[in-house]
Amino acid sequence: DTIRGLQSSLRVYGVNVTMATGRTLFGISTLLRDWRLSRGVPLILYNGSVVLAHGSRVPISSRKIDAADLQTILSICEPADVQVLAYSFSGGGNRPLANMTTGEAVVGWSHTRRAITEYNGMPVDWMEDWSASESSEPNAILIGCDGTPEVIGALRKKADSLCSVTVTQSSSAYLEVRPRGSNKAIALSEACVATRVTQDQVLALGDNDNDAEMLSWAGTGVAVASASDAARQACNYVCRHGVSESAVELLRLVKHARRYFPSEGEPDAQGVGHAS
């Protein structure tokens, strides 16, 4: 409620709050309802592979992983005790939040772990064998492993050898595979072009490796107290609090700054990015 109230009041000063996340559109549907973001504000999904204007299903940008690379990743992962999930966004025009899953799909591969839904709450279409169709071009791939760090490290090294994808980690148990040329920083720059916001007007808050490029690119990058080493090294400041407390602290600071020290000659819309 506090974040929602601050976000709403900041619009008076021409400041917009948005999200940059590895999650799907369905995965942030509750937050979108709670935060009541302005229509048209860009949303960064799938770790930057998809950028949407809030309220629209037509992507501002969309990048995909080639079907051959998906198959190579499946071949790398098949001998290990891991779960592979391939996420695809096909758009679908303007639809209400009640139909949030329309236009998004998750296909999965696993020897043992086959839950009905994945961590976004989306249903998974489980494959019987470790193969992908020639038309499969996901926007993102998630590799989950409950094993040792050595297992994750070995898988990452093999996936990193593919020239058309990049690999990052959101935790010690997950690898996130993105199309080459796709990350939150690139997506944020595209969002800024769409909203006529300059790089120096962007404040970004993040906590993990998949936020590092964005924190480095933003005019002001801020990491939370529990942030990963990569996120901390990429930012300008480190907060004393966790994610929620840091978001509240920063939004209050921006509100006071805009209220008491308004800048002249700036565009009407400015950006405050929150990553997850």
N, C-alpha and C positions, 0 to 999 in steps of 0.2 A: 504493500500500500504506500509506503514511504517513497519508493522508487517511482511508482506510478504518479504520485502527486508532484514530485519534483520534475519528472519528465513532462508532465502537462504544463506546469508553470514555466518551464524553460522555453516553450514554444512562443511565449509572449515576447521573449528576447531574441527570437530568430534562431534558437538552438534546437536541433533535432537529435534525438537519441535513437540509435539503431542497434542491431545485433550482427555480430560476425561469429559464426559457429560451424562446427563440424556436423551438426545435426541436420535433419531433414525439415521441410516445411511443416509436416505433421508433428514432428518432434518439438517444435517451438509454438505450436498452436495455442497452448494454454497461456504462455507468456504474451503472445500477441493479443489475446483477449484481455489479459490483466493490464498490460502496459498501455493499450490503446494508442499505438503509434499512429502518426499522421499518415494518411493515405498517400502513396507515392514515395515514401521514404524507402531507399534501397535496403534490402535484406541480403546479407551474405550467408549462403548456405553451403553445405558439403565442403567445408574448409576453403571456400573461394571458387569452387567449380561452377557454382550457380549464383547469379546475382539477379534478384527480383525487385520490382517496385511493389511495396506493400499494397495489397488489394488487387494485384494482377498475377496471372499465371504465365504471362509472356516474359521470358527472361531478357534482362538487359544484356547478359552474357551467359554462355553455357559452354563448358569444355568437357570433353569425354575421353575416356581411356579406350584405346583400340582393342578390338576383340582378341587379336593375337596376343597382346600383352596381358589381358585378363587370363587367357589360357596358359600363358607362361607362369603367371603367378599361381594359378591353380596347380600346375605341375610342381612348382617349388613347395607348395604347402601340403600337398596330398600325403607325403610320408610322415608328416608331423601331426600331433594331436592338437589341431587348431580348428577354428571356425572361420570361414571366409564368407563375407557378406558383400554383395555388389549392389550399389544403389544407383537408380536411374530416375531422372526427372524428365518428363515429356511435356510438361506444361499443361495445356488444356484450356487456355483462355481464362476469363474472369469467372471465378466460382466462389460461393460463400464458404465460410470457415467450416460449416457443417459437412462439406464435401472435401475436406482437406487432404484425404489420402488419394483422391483422384489425380492422376498424372504423376504419381510416384510409385516406385516398385522396388522390392528387395528380393534378390535371389541369393540362396545360401547353399554352402557346401560344408559338411561336417561328417566325421565318422560316428560321433557319439552325441554331440550336443545339438539338439534340434527343437528348440523352443518354438511355440506357435508364433510368438511375436518377438521382435528384437528390442533393443533398449529405448528406441523412440516410441515403442508401442505399435509399430507397423507389422502386419502379417508377413511372414517369410515364405517364399516359394522354394522349398528344399529340392535340390537335384539329387537324383539317385546315383549318378556317377560324376567324377571330377572333370567334367568337360563343359564348355560354353558354346553356344551357337555362334555362327559366323556374324550374326547381326547384333550380338550383345556388345554394347558400348556404354558401360556405366560411367556416371559422373564421379564416382568415388568407390573405393574398396576398403573395407575394414577387416583386418586380420586380428582375431582374438585368441589369446593363448594364456592358459592358467599355469603354464610350465615355468621353468627357470629363466632368468634373464639371458642365459646363454642361448636358449632356444629362440627367443625373440631377436637376439643379436645376430644369430646365424641367418634367420629369415630376412632380416633387414638388409644384411650385406648382400644377399642374393637378389633381393628386389631392387636394391640401389644400382645394380649392374644394368638394369633396363634403362635405355637412354630416353624413353618417351614418358617416363613417370618420375615422380618424386615421392619420397617416403618420409613421414614424420611420426611422432608419437604423442598421444594424448595422455597416456599413462604407461606404467611398466608392463601392462598386460595387453596393450593394443598397438598395432601399427596401422597408420592411415595412409593409403596410397592415393595420390592425386595425379591428374594429368600434368605432364610437363608444362610449365608456364602457368600453373594454377596454384595460387595461395591467397591468403587473406589480404596481403598487401596489394597485389595486383587487382583483386576484386574491389578493395577499398578505393583504389585510384580510379577504377571505372565508375564506382558509385559517386565519387566526387565530381567527375566530369558530367555525369547525368544530372547532378543537383547544383552545379556551378559553385562548388566549395573548393577552396584551394588547400593544398597539402598542409600548410602551416596553420590552418584553422581546425585541424582534426586532432582530437584528443582520444586516444585509444587505451583501453584497460584490458589486460590479459593476464593469464596465469600459467600457460603451458607452452611446450615446444612449438605447437602449431600456431601460436600467436606471435612468435618471434619476428617474422618478417613484417607483420603488421605494426608491431610496436616500434620497430626500427624505422619504418616508412612514415609513420604519423608525425605530425608537427610536434606533438608531445605524447610520448609513450609511457605508460604507467603499469607497473607490475604489482600484483598483490603480494602480501607478505610471504605466502606459501608457494610462490611461483617457482617454476623450474629454473635451472641455471641458465638455459638458453633464453628464456623470457626475461630474466633479470638483467642479463648482459645486453639485451637489445633495447632496453627502455631508458628513459631519462630519469625516472623516479621510481622508488619502491615504497608502497604504502605499508603502514603498520598493521593493517587489518586483513581479513579474509575477503572473498569476492563480494559478498553482499554489502558488508560494511564499507569496503573501499568504493563501491559504486555509489553508495549514498554520500560518502564523504566528498567524492569528486563532483557529483552533481550539485551538491550544496556550494562548493567552491566556485563552480562555473556560474551558478545562479547569482551569487554575490558579486562575482567579478563583472558580469554583464549588467547587473543592476547599478553598481556603484562606479564602475569604470567602463562605460560604454565606449566602444571603438568607433571611429568615424571612417566612412568610405569603404565599409565592408559589405559584402553581399548580405541579403536578408537571411539566408539560411546558412547555418553553420552546423558542423557535425561533432557529435560525441559518440564514439563507438564503444560498445561493450562486447567483449568476446567471451565465448564459452566453448 
